[in-house]
Amino acid sequence: MKLGVVILAAGQGTRMKSALPKVLHPLAGKPLVGHVIDTAHQLGAAKITVVYGHGGEQVPAAISDPSVTWAEQTEQLGTGHAVEQALPALAGMDRVLVLYGDVPLTSRDTLQALIEAAADTQLALLTVNLVNPTGYGRIVRDSEGNPDRIVEQKDASAEELKINEVNTGILVADGPRLDAWLRQLDNDNAQGEFYLTDIVAMAVADGIEVHTTQPADEYEVMGVNDRVQLAELERHYQQAQAERLMREGVTLRDPARFDLRGTLGSGRDVEIDVNVLIEGEVSLGDNVRVGANTVLRNVKVADDVVIKENCVIEDAVIGEESIIGPFARIRPETELAPRVHIGNFVEIKKSTVGEGSKINHLSYVGDSEVGKIVNIGAGTITCNYDGANKFKTVIGDGAFIGSDSQLIAPVEVEAGATIGAGSTITRTAPKDQLTLSRSKQMTLKGWKRPVKKK
């Protein structure tokens, strides 16, 4: 069976009070319609067509998915009219699933059950029972309990308004039949629109049995009409992610203060403190500790790493048993080997740092290659930018950089070299020697590095 999916995303969303089309407002860092497209892919859809209107090209421009086709609804004439715009792109589909770009949390399992319910008939609806059904179209059933028609709120009688089972708008229909039903729609109703829901009565008139299924959770079919509803869905989504992670063995100090805006893979005995933000693709090894108020964005963290409070780490690799922070920033294209210490108010950018090295205080290391067992003192800066171009600093194994030093790239500090505190280094500092430049740069031959007293 070839499944086509149409996603209705043409609504103006006036209650959002925003220049941004409603379906592009983010939930968990992804546009609302992006969540719906992802779910359609999970179902193995052969074709996905998104109907857009309000905001014009903003919507297709924001979604970088070449497998999606786009259909514009230039006039807002109702849901039936919107689906009709998509059908040419879905020609040849055995079944068509109708979804909504502002209903982001419908699960794959719920939709798969709906598709299976439509396997033996030509129309299946996703319905839900609500304590307060105000505003929704009601499912009117016949004397035998079969769906007979859907009546919209504004067209419903007093008796019909007492019905608690409502239409979610999500349905699966036979492709050719859907095309034929849409051609028969009229706009003789209170709204003057072409209602997609009118096809239910048409199916019944054609002698087709209409099947229904329901979601496991009513949040799956909740739409977003304003920022209050968006915030409510965000919290529900984040709570669900937090509960899933805890069941997988992650300790969250407060699940209500945790945000996942991407994917998180984790090992055993991971602990995450409050107000941690995970974005993109993040993996945490065994026994990783993440301190409060930390941001991890596209990061790979090895086993036994401690990330202290208030750190920002993005597009980086952290080696095992490293200690980061507090208040450290690890910028893109940084790779730390095992047992590296990056301390408070240290910034690392596009650099590699070798095993066992320490950069513990108030330093900036950018475009650098730092060897093993290097100690970089407080206030050290690799001056990698001349105002036009970036240059590289190389620091060899075992080097010691004194506090408040400036390394003017391109420059090399050879293995075992020591840089005196307060120096500005513009030329190669030779191995195993003391180099300093407080008044002028000099190298003291025969100098021996101090040995720690027992």
Steps between C-alpha positions, in 0.01 A plus 500: 500500500633842402435758772481868415499762775357850471589746775280807528715799592333796331326659798579859594519443875384850592488417871877446501531875429817441303651572159625141503254245356348296780636167378857634518483584870737260679420218737810340652709708261330371185217663299158356577461376143845342520377261769206399279727441199730282712204287609388461137846368414480254791184357343687425178295743292562471127413867447466795739334822389473810719229754422619850586342842466550763767859620502554402139841354427613529863369153578664299217816709536529405868463122444807346338348166404533422128255210526212735585288653223316827551152615399388860547150588616469860387148541641397370844180320401498223759662165574333320211632759256846474657517121456383539142808713423726209603332216313672555162836445671365181663375335181538122506482468879283215630430675830528867599565601860399856596708666774529855634812715520398647836432162666858388571477215752295232325701182544601251235323220691170690508514570127606145418192372684284741298654381173435139598139588584461629144640181347156337468304812413542824309483751784625502860492789746708583805261618773541588866268537797540834678354619830453839337441455126419868434625615162537155348290321241290224662490138382133416443437124504199303378282270709754218460789716617660551160624847398228666297633852452703780662331822601704813566448702818328790325266269311415266789164474675469523877482120521804454277701743713470252791712245310849460647656301219660747261671505167878556505506566125752219450376231263602236249305463176516302179683722248256491205196511729639806682546678169139428404360610836694827497352587162150471652561738791304823531530794740138515616580540872542766770861564407453501124789255466560164333516264799711187467277347767206488257658200328389282792132542411592437134674176590198385701271589210722287274451204735858513633558405860701770680746375763640700792799473734615716792843618621653380824530859623290803409819710476569307179218684326528841663564783257677829555295816460686738731820523701333367815410175324849484349655527846264232635602257224868583554477406868309182422758401238793572732341307786453201271866516390615530860297198608636294209860588590447418867358160407814447290714561809578874492473691827332838456520710814176676405315370191295821486820700440649306209471572128583266213498666159651221297619148583686374804681168520625407844698230676455364851470715810485837331398790725359829370435795729232767459454737206717299261424557130576225247496601132579313178665159535658439839648181641610454861713204608484303824520689829482846345399786730349816352472805724214745526432766234714328237440498124613201292460535124620225261748359751657160550604442861700191600479301826561647846495865393397770745346813350454755775243776523434770239694359205423537129638222277418474129620289206776346709643169622590456867738220597451265793563611859521865396379779728334804350402824673337661677426787261695352207421540131605232252436622145466307171775275360659444839620156603623425850702186567449296819565655842503862385408775746324810365424739785296806580464776241709311244404509132626241250433538127596276207781335693628161607623453856716200584462250780547627852534868409357776719357840410339593825449875527387796289672402174418498128640229273394524136625335178755310704662161535580435864709194587492262796559602864502871414421758768360831383492769768226746581434780254687340210380584150586353162478803273374321190353790299681791338185680398473319169626141533520223759829332593597191697681460831685176576590413859711187544473223761592598853516875436422745781343834413526762775205715596401806298690394190412578139599257227496691168409252226642352290736388771631181660586420858715191479473193724609561857536876452405744775356844432556752776193671640398822329681424175402582144640225277543575131766244404563131564566422866766221502448170677596458863593867534354801682380769261367834620452849363418748767721767348632301207480134408793294619594139557711403802723208411557244767192597695336214689132476573415499874434158653216467749635442850378193685 
